[in-house]
Amino acid sequence: MAPRVSVVMLACFVGVMFVDVGGALGEAMTVQRKIMEDADLSQFYSVLERSRQAMASLEYSALTIFAPTNKAFQYKSSNFDDLALYHLCNVPQNLNQLGGSISTELGGSPPLWVTRRNYNNRQDIYVNNAKVIAHRSNYQQANANGKKQVLHIIEEVLEPIITQSDAGFYNPDAFQFLNYTESINNLDFTVRAFRNQVFYNDKTDLYKNAGRHTFFIPVDDKFMSQVRPGKIDQKVIDGHIIANHVLFTNPTPDDVKYQSMAFTDMLKVMISFKKEVEGKDVRVYVKSDTVVGDSTHQTGVVLAEIVKANIPVKNGVVHLISRPLMVVDNTVHQFLKSFENQEDGPLFRFYSAIYDAQPEFMDHLTRMKELTLLAPSNNAWRDPAVNNILRNKTKLQEILYLHLVPSRLSVERIQDMANQQQVNTMANRKSLYFNVLQHGDNKTVTVEGAGVNATVVQPDIAATNGIIHIIDRVLGVPFMTVGRKIATDPMLNDTYWLGQNLNFNDQLDDMSRRYTYFVPRDYAWKKMEVQYPSAYKKFFMRDYGYNVKQILERHLVIADQAYTMNELKEMSHLSGYLNLRLPTSRDVLTVSVTESSDRSFFIEWNNEKIHVFRADVECTNGIIHVIDSVFYQEGDIRVNTGAITASSFSLVCLTFSSALIRLFNSV
């Protein structure tokens, strides 16, 4: 007997078929309709509608379409009617099929340049400078005429070079851009001075070379007017081109160095990008680093702002920059003064602090024949504690001179010095201490001054009379407590470890007290290990009940104020030799402080002359003095034979319990 199918089952079957067909019909939506019905692409569709050729291509041609979101249009002010065809490409390709470039439907078929960047275990794809929104892309469907089309969504509007109607060329290469800059629409810069030097030095072929290259062209601004024409020679022109790489600003990571065309056996010039983010504003800089110079090309970094970025050309991309690369033609004073009217320039706030409060400091820079300037970045000056200092002109003067070294200190020279070697500054009795950390080929330089540790974020900016390093903090303005400073200083690890295990460090963050802490550096504990090996062993065996905490208490002075080494020296002279009595939580610390001819301080204690390795490390609740010996004498620590520590008792209990368990199991 044939199975009977109920009316209900049949209805359900028909309903499922209807849903499936409906889903299939939904998937068959053309790319044009997909764009039209996506509310986030409404502005792009409006641009397409105003272009007859674009609408015809959507109807009849195979295409790849790059559609900017509505948000992308908010940041552009140019005429979008000319841009529609630049977002349409005549070969349908999904993201995996995209090669290094793809031709567009715009007149002359200018290419879009494709960049793939691996980042945090994912690959980001950029078209020119626009990032592809991958999860919204790869929509594929045939149009009404059966032509395959692929839709990708991007975060920026793509902008081609649009020339004036009488220019006579489309899809210009870098040479045509350089030669006919005045014929390009919406370009408010001219490049005549640099162009003249390219022709004079017979370097035009570099800009005609087919392929994929990056070109940096200085604009006719005040920098070019100050540069002597002879400085722009053949090698300098080579140093403005990166061959075989198309580098747009968004996909190019900061501080990755590329060889310029001025990279030879005798001269080596690298180029990298650097972004400065302040709120919603992003400024992009390009740096030339002359690693190996010659008689006419000085080693060091030259920093230029990109004033017009990401101009696509037939053979790559052009960036217009504020000044020539490689050319060192300014003093340190002139370099700083160049930021006078650049409120978003990387050293504008530093220049303003000098100009407003200490103009004589700038005069000092002018007179110096050789110097190194550690210049705090704009973000460094936003610290509220720094703003308070700006009101105190005497303190500000001391801080500014702390950033000035009367000699040239390149990163290479700093690396040749021993880590934490003392470097004298122009501030009275103030020194700097440098560290270089190596991570593969990357070097991180840190500098400490008066208790503040800063990182060099832009090293080796070259000037005719010195070197500038941009740092991320203002030196001499403390922002850490005594406790926090000890916890983060790599040369105070042993003292910090002891203090943590003895709960001694708990008090060091108290802002209601003022501490003067004589902190033995790790070297001091190693020296003690040699002199008193049994005592050293007991210090660092926390399972035993030795009275180590009292030794640390001897190093910590608690009073109404914190004392600098110079103040302690003066107090020693007033009190008499070895008669300066300082209160600690244990007893009275009796010392004398002297100063040598090289401005080093020494503490005389218990018939020992102890070198002060770093004096006057300022903190928010006191001062640290880093010393080369421990305040320890024989007999300070004794074994308490009648006592047993908790951990030792636990160990005994555990051993006894294990023995009982084994005995029980054997029975």
C-alpha positions in Angstrom: 0.0 0.0 0.0 1.5 3.4 -1.1 2.3 5.7 1.8 -0.1 8.5 2.4 1.2 12.0 2.5 -0.8 14.3 4.7 -1.9 17.8 3.6 0.1 19.3 6.4 3.3 17.5 5.3 2.8 18.6 1.8 2.3 22.2 2.8 5.4 22.1 4.9 7.4 20.7 1.9 6.1 23.5 -0.3 6.9 26.0 2.3 10.5 24.8 2.6 10.9 25.0 -1.2 9.6 28.5 -1.1 12.0 29.5 1.6 14.9 27.9 -0.3 13.9 29.6 -3.6 13.5 32.9 -1.8 17.0 32.5 -0.3 18.4 31.7 -3.6 16.7 34.7 -5.1 18.2 36.9 -2.3 21.7 35.6 -3.0 21.2 36.5 -6.7 21.1 40.2 -5.9 23.4 42.0 -8.4 26.3 44.0 -7.1 24.7 47.2 -8.3 21.6 46.5 -6.3 23.7 45.4 -3.3 25.4 48.8 -3.3 22.1 50.6 -3.8 20.4 48.9 -0.9 23.3 49.2 1.5 22.6 52.4 3.6 26.3 52.6 4.5 27.2 53.0 0.7 24.6 55.6 -0.2 27.1 58.3 -0.9 29.2 56.1 -3.1 26.1 55.0 -5.1 25.2 58.7 -5.5 28.6 59.2 -7.1 28.1 56.2 -9.4 24.7 57.5 -10.5 26.2 60.8 -11.6 28.6 59.0 -14.0 26.9 57.6 -17.1 30.1 55.6 -17.9 30.1 54.1 -14.4 26.5 53.0 -14.6 27.1 51.6 -18.1 30.0 49.6 -16.8 27.9 48.2 -13.9 25.2 47.1 -16.4 27.4 45.6 -19.1 31.0 44.9 -17.9 32.9 42.5 -15.7 34.2 44.5 -12.7 35.9 44.7 -9.4 34.3 47.5 -7.4 36.0 49.2 -4.4 33.2 51.0 -2.5 34.0 53.6 0.2 31.7 53.8 3.2 29.8 56.9 4.0 32.2 57.7 6.8 35.1 57.8 4.3 33.4 60.7 2.4 33.3 62.8 5.5 37.0 63.4 5.4 37.2 64.4 1.7 36.4 67.8 0.3 37.2 67.3 -3.4 34.8 66.9 -6.3 33.7 63.3 -6.2 32.1 63.2 -9.6 35.5 62.6 -11.2 36.2 59.7 -8.9 33.6 57.0 -9.8 35.6 55.3 -12.5 38.7 55.2 -10.3 36.9 52.8 -8.0 35.9 50.4 -10.9 38.5 47.9 -12.2 37.9 46.0 -15.4 38.9 42.5 -14.1 36.8 40.8 -11.5 39.0 39.6 -8.6 38.3 38.5 -5.1 40.8 39.4 -2.3 42.9 36.3 -2.8 43.3 37.0 -6.5 44.5 40.6 -6.1 48.1 41.1 -7.3 50.4 44.0 -6.7 48.2 46.3 -8.8 45.0 46.4 -10.8 44.0 48.8 -13.6 41.0 51.1 -13.3 38.3 52.3 -15.7 39.5 55.9 -15.4 41.0 57.5 -18.6 44.5 56.2 -19.1 43.8 53.2 -16.9 45.8 54.4 -13.9 46.5 51.5 -11.5 45.4 50.9 -7.9 48.3 49.7 -5.8 47.6 46.7 -3.5 49.5 46.2 -0.3 49.3 43.2 2.1 50.5 43.7 5.6 50.7 40.9 8.2 49.7 42.2 11.6 48.9 40.2 14.8 48.4 36.9 13.0 46.1 38.4 10.4 46.7 39.9 7.0 45.3 43.4 6.2 44.8 44.4 2.6 45.1 48.0 1.4 44.2 49.5 -2.0 46.4 52.6 -2.3 46.0 54.0 1.2 42.5 52.6 1.8 42.1 49.6 4.1 39.8 46.9 2.8 37.1 45.8 5.2 37.6 42.1 4.6 34.5 40.7 6.4 32.3 42.9 4.2 34.1 42.2 1.0 34.3 39.4 -1.6 30.6 39.8 -2.6 30.4 38.1 -6.0 27.5 38.0 -8.5 26.8 38.3 -12.2 25.1 41.3 -13.6 22.0 41.2 -15.8 24.3 40.5 -18.8 26.0 37.6 -17.1 29.3 39.4 -16.4 30.9 38.5 -13.1 31.4 41.4 -10.6 33.1 41.5 -7.2 32.4 44.1 -4.5 34.9 45.1 -1.8 34.3 47.7 0.9 37.1 50.2 1.8 37.6 52.8 4.5 38.9 55.7 2.4 37.9 57.4 -0.9 40.4 56.6 -3.6 41.7 59.8 -5.2 43.6 59.8 -8.6 45.6 62.6 -10.1 43.2 64.8 -12.1 44.9 67.1 -14.5 43.7 70.3 -16.1 42.0 69.8 -19.5 44.9 71.3 -21.5 47.6 69.2 -19.8 47.6 66.6 -22.6 48.3 63.5 -20.5 46.5 61.0 -18.4 47.9 58.5 -15.8 51.2 60.5 -15.3 54.3 58.8 -14.1 56.5 60.5 -11.4 58.5 62.5 -14.0 55.3 63.9 -15.5 54.0 64.7 -12.0 57.3 66.5 -11.2 57.5 68.3 -14.5 53.8 69.4 -14.7 52.8 69.9 -11.0 51.2 73.2 -11.9 48.8 71.5 -14.2 47.3 69.2 -11.5 44.0 70.1 -10.0 43.6 70.6 -6.2 47.3 70.7 -5.5 48.4 73.8 -3.5 52.1 73.1 -3.7 54.9 73.8 -6.2 58.2 71.9 -6.5 60.2 74.2 -8.8 63.4 74.4 -6.7 63.8 70.6 -6.4 62.7 70.0 -10.0 65.5 72.4 -11.2 68.1 70.4 -9.3 66.8 67.1 -10.8 67.3 68.5 -14.3 70.6 70.2 -13.4 72.0 66.9 -12.1 70.6 64.9 -15.0 68.4 62.7 -12.8 65.1 62.7 -14.8 65.4 59.1 -15.8 64.9 58.0 -12.1 61.4 59.4 -12.3 60.6 57.8 -15.6 61.6 54.3 -14.5 58.8 51.8 -15.0 57.9 49.6 -12.0 56.8 50.3 -8.5 58.7 53.0 -6.5 58.2 55.6 -3.8 59.2 59.2 -4.5 59.7 62.0 -1.9 59.6 65.5 -3.4 60.3 68.6 -1.3 57.9 71.5 -1.8 58.8 75.2 -2.4 58.6 76.3 1.2 60.9 78.2 3.6 63.2 75.2 4.0 63.9 75.0 0.3 64.6 78.8 0.2 67.2 78.3 3.0 68.9 75.3 1.5 71.9 76.1 -0.7 71.3 74.7 -4.2 74.7 72.9 -4.2 73.4 70.8 -1.2 70.9 69.1 -3.6 73.4 67.0 -5.5 73.0 63.7 -7.3 73.3 61.5 -4.2 70.8 63.6 -2.3 68.3 63.2 -5.2 69.0 59.4 -5.1 68.2 59.6 -1.4 64.6 60.7 -2.1 63.6 57.5 -3.9 62.9 54.0 -2.6 63.0 51.6 -5.5 60.8 48.5 -5.9 58.5 49.4 -3.1 55.2 51.3 -3.2 54.7 52.7 0.3 51.5 54.4 1.2 51.3 55.9 4.7 48.6 53.7 6.3 49.9 50.3 5.4 53.6 51.2 6.1 54.6 50.5 9.7 56.6 53.1 11.7 60.3 52.9 11.9 60.8 50.1 9.3 63.8 51.2 7.3 64.0 50.8 3.5 67.1 51.3 1.5 67.1 54.4 -0.6 68.7 54.6 -4.0 71.6 56.4 -2.2 72.6 53.0 -0.6 76.0 52.1 -2.1 79.4 50.9 -0.9 80.5 54.4 0.1 77.2 56.0 1.2 74.3 54.3 3.0 71.0 56.1 3.4 67.8 54.5 4.8 64.3 55.9 4.8 61.5 55.2 7.2 58.1 56.7 8.2 56.9 58.0 11.6 53.3 58.9 12.7 52.5 61.4 15.4 49.0 61.0 16.8 47.4 63.8 18.9 43.8 63.2 19.6 42.1 62.8 16.2 45.0 64.5 14.3 47.6 62.3 12.7 50.8 63.8 11.2 53.1 61.7 9.2 56.9 62.2 8.9 59.6 60.7 6.8 63.1 60.2 8.0 66.3 59.8 6.1 69.0 58.1 8.2 72.5 58.5 6.8 74.1 55.5 8.4 77.4 55.8 6.6 78.2 59.3 5.3 81.0 60.9 3.4 82.8 64.2 3.2 79.7 66.1 2.0 76.9 64.0 3.5 76.8 64.0 7.3 75.6 61.0 9.2 72.4 61.3 11.2 68.7 61.6 10.8 66.8 64.4 8.8 63.1 64.6 9.6 60.6 66.0 7.2 56.8 66.3 7.5 54.7 64.8 4.6 52.5 67.7 3.7 50.7 65.9 0.9 50.7 62.2 1.1 49.8 59.2 -1.1 49.6 60.7 -4.6 49.4 57.6 -6.9 51.4 57.7 -10.2 51.9 55.3 -13.0 55.1 54.0 -11.5 54.4 54.1 -7.8 53.5 56.8 -5.3 54.6 60.4 -4.6 54.8 62.1 -1.2 55.3 65.8 -1.0 57.5 66.7 2.0 58.3 69.9 3.9 62.1 69.9 3.4 64.8 67.9 1.6 66.1 64.7 3.1 69.8 64.1 3.8 70.6 67.8 3.8 72.0 68.9 7.2 72.0 72.7 6.8 70.6 73.9 10.2 71.9 74.4 13.7 70.1 73.0 16.6 68.7 76.4 17.3 67.4 76.8 13.7 65.9 73.3 13.8 63.9 74.2 17.0 62.9 77.6 15.6 61.4 75.8 12.5 58.5 74.7 14.8 57.7 78.3 15.9 54.5 78.4 13.8 53.8 74.7 13.6 51.4 74.0 16.5 51.3 70.3 15.6 55.0 70.0 14.9 56.7 67.3 17.0 58.7 69.9 19.2 56.3 72.8 19.2 55.5 72.6 22.9 59.2 72.3 23.8 60.0 75.4 21.6 57.2 77.3 23.2 58.4 76.4 26.8 61.8 77.8 25.9 60.6 80.9 24.1 58.0 81.9 26.7 59.9 81.2 29.9 63.6 80.9 29.2 64.6 82.7 26.0 68.2 82.9 27.2 68.4 79.1 26.9 67.9 79.5 23.1 70.7 82.0 23.1 72.9 79.4 24.8 72.1 76.9 22.1 73.1 79.4 19.5 76.5 80.0 21.1 77.4 76.3 21.7 79.7 74.8 19.0 78.9 71.1 20.0 76.0 69.8 21.9 73.4 67.0 22.3 69.8 68.1 23.1 67.2 65.7 24.6 64.0 67.3 23.4 60.7 66.2 25.1 57.9 65.5 22.7 54.6 67.3 22.7 52.9 64.5 24.7 55.6 64.8 27.3 54.6 68.4 28.1 50.9 67.4 28.7 51.7 65.9 32.1 50.0 68.0 34.8 53.1 67.9 36.9 55.1 69.5 34.0 52.5 72.3 33.7 53.1 73.2 37.3 56.9 73.4 36.7 56.3 75.9 33.8 55.1 78.4 36.4 58.4 78.2 38.3 61.0 79.8 36.1 63.9 78.9 38.3 63.0 75.2 38.3 62.3 75.3 34.6 65.7 76.7 33.9 67.3 73.9 35.8 65.2 71.3 34.0 66.0 72.7 30.5 69.7 72.6 31.2 69.3 69.0 32.4 68.4 68.2 28.8 71.6 69.7 27.4 74.9 67.8 27.1 78.0 69.8 25.9 79.1 67.1 23.5 77.8 65.0 20.6 76.2 61.8 21.7 74.9 59.7 18.8 73.2 56.4 19.6 76.3 54.6 18.2 78.5 56.5 20.7 76.0 55.9 23.6 76.1 52.2 22.7 79.9 52.2 22.9 79.7 53.6 26.5 79.1 51.3 29.5 75.4 51.1 30.4 74.5 53.6 33.1 77.7 55.6 32.6 77.4 59.1 34.0 77.1 61.9 31.5 77.5 65.5 32.7 74.9 68.0 31.6 74.8 71.8 31.6 72.6 71.7 34.8 74.6 72.3 38.0 75.5 68.9 39.6 73.1 67.0 37.4 74.0 64.0 35.3 72.3 61.7 32.9 72.5 57.9 32.7 71.9 56.0 29.4 70.9 52.4 28.7 70.8 50.7 25.3 68.5 47.7 25.0 69.0 45.5 21.9 66.2 43.5 20.4 67.5 41.8 17.3 68.3 44.7 14.9 66.3 47.2 17.0 67.8 49.4 19.6 65.9 51.1 22.4 67.7 53.9 24.2 66.6 55.1 27.6 67.9 58.0 29.6 67.5 58.9 33.3 67.8 62.4 34.6 67.0 63.4 38.2 64.9 60.3 38.8 62.9 60.4 35.6 63.4 57.6 33.0 62.6 58.5 29.4 62.7 56.6 26.2 64.3 58.0 23.1 61.4 57.9 20.5 63.4 59.6 17.7 67.2 59.4 17.9 70.0 61.0 16.0 68.4 64.1 14.3 71.4 65.8 12.8 72.3 69.4 13.0 75.4 71.3 12.0 76.5 71.8 15.6 75.0 68.8 17.3 72.4 66.0 17.7 68.8 66.0 18.8 67.1 63.1 20.4 63.3 63.3 20.9 62.3 61.7 24.2 58.9 60.8 25.7 59.2 62.5 29.1 60.4 65.7 30.6 63.5 64.9 32.7 63.6 66.2 36.2 59.9 66.2 36.8 59.2 63.2 39.1 56.1 61.2 38.6 56.9 58.1 40.7 57.0 57.5 44.4 60.1 56.1 46.1 58.5 52.7 46.1 57.5 52.7 42.5 60.9 54.0 41.4 62.7 51.1 43.1 60.3 48.6 41.7 61.0 49.8 38.1 64.7 50.5 38.2 66.6 47.6 36.6 69.8 48.2 38.7 67.9 48.1 42.1 66.4 44.6 41.7 68.1 43.1 44.8 67.1 45.9 47.2 63.6 45.8 45.9 63.4 42.0 46.2 64.5 42.1 49.8 62.1 44.9 50.7 59.2 43.1 49.2 59.9 39.8 51.1 60.2 41.7 54.4 57.2 44.0 53.7 59.6 46.9 54.0 58.5 48.4 50.7 54.9 48.9 51.8 55.7 52.3 53.4 57.5 53.7 50.4 54.4 54.9 48.5 53.2 57.0 51.5 52.7 60.5 50.2 52.5 62.0 53.7 56.1 61.3 54.4 59.4 62.5 53.0 62.1 59.9 52.5 65.8 60.0 51.8 66.7 56.5 50.8 70.3 55.3 50.3 69.7 52.4 48.0 72.4 49.8 47.3 72.5 48.9 43.7 72.9 45.3 42.5 76.6 45.8 42.2 76.8 46.7 46.0 75.1 43.4 46.9 77.5 41.4 44.7 80.4 43.2 46.4 79.0 42.2 49.7 78.8 38.6 48.5 82.5 38.6 48.0 83.3 40.4 51.4 80.7 38.6 53.6 79.6 35.4 51.8 77.9 33.8 54.7 76.0 37.0 55.6 75.0 37.5 51.9 73.6 34.0 51.8 71.5 34.7 54.9 70.2 37.9 53.5 68.7 36.2 50.5 67.4 33.0 52.2 64.0 34.2 53.3 63.1 30.9 55.0 65.4 31.8 57.9 64.6 34.3 60.7 67.6 36.7 60.4 67.0 40.3 61.2 67.6 41.6 57.7 64.9 44.2 57.9 66.9 46.3 60.4 69.7 46.6 57.8 67.3 48.1 55.3 65.9 50.4 57.9 69.4 51.8 58.4 69.4 53.0 54.8 66.0 54.9 55.0 65.9 58.4 56.5 62.5 59.6 57.5 62.2 63.3 58.2 60.3 66.5 57.5 62.1 66.8 54.2 64.1 64.8 51.7 67.8 65.7 51.4 69.9 66.2 48.3 73.5 65.1 48.4 74.6 68.8 48.2 72.5 69.6 51.2 73.9 66.6 53.1 77.4 67.8 52.2 76.7 71.3 53.6 75.1 69.8 56.7 78.3 67.6 57.2 80.5 70.7 57.1 78.3 72.5 59.6 78.1 69.5 62.0 81.7 68.5 61.9 83.5 65.4 60.4 81.5 62.2 60.8 79.0 63.9 63.0 75.9 64.2 60.7 73.1 62.4 62.5 70.1 61.3 60.4 67.0 59.8 61.9 65.9 56.3 60.6 63.2 54.0 62.0 65.9 51.8 63.5 68.3 54.2 65.1 70.4 57.2 64.1 72.6 57.0 60.9 75.9 58.8 61.5 77.6 59.8 58.3 79.7 62.5 56.6 79.3 63.5 52.9 82.2 64.8 50.7 82.5 65.7 47.1 85.5 65.0 44.8 87.0 67.2 42.2 85.1 65.4 39.4 81.8 66.3 41.3 81.2 62.8 42.6 79.8 62.4 46.1 81.1 60.0 48.8 79.5 58.9 52.0 81.8 58.1 54.9 80.2 55.5 57.2 81.8 53.1 59.7 85.3 53.9 58.5 84.3 53.1 54.9 84.2 55.6 52.0 81.2 54.7 49.8 80.7 56.1 46.3 77.3 57.6 45.4 76.7 56.1 42.0 73.6 58.2 41.3 72.7 61.2 43.4 69.4 63.0 43.7 67.0 60.6 42.0 63.9 62.7 42.7 60.6 61.1 43.5 57.2 62.5 44.4 57.6 61.7 48.1 61.4 61.8 48.5 64.9 61.4 47.0 66.9 58.2 46.3 70.7 58.1 46.3 72.1 55.0 44.6 75.2 53.8 46.4 78.0 51.3 45.8 78.1 49.6 49.2 75.7 48.2 51.7 75.5 49.8 55.2 76.5 46.5 56.8 79.0 45.5 59.5 79.9 42.2 60.9 77.6 41.1 63.7 74.6 42.9 62.3 72.7 39.6 61.7 72.6 36.6 64.0 70.9 33.2 63.9 68.1 32.9 66.3 68.5 29.2 67.1 65.4 29.1 69.3 63.1 30.2 66.5 61.8 28.5 63.5 60.1 30.2 60.6 56.6 29.3 59.3 57.9 27.8 56.1 60.5 25.7 57.9 57.8 24.5 60.3 55.6 23.6 57.3 58.4 21.6 55.7 58.9 19.6 58.9 55.2 18.9 59.2 55.0 17.8 55.6 58.0 15.5 56.0 56.5 14.0 59.2 53.1 13.5 57.4 54.7 11.8 54.5 56.5 9.4 56.8 53.3 8.5 58.6 51.5 7.8 55.3 54.3 5.5 54.1 54.2 3.6 57.4 50.4 3.3 57.2 50.5 1.9 53.7 53.2 -0.6 54.6 50.9 -2.0 57.3 
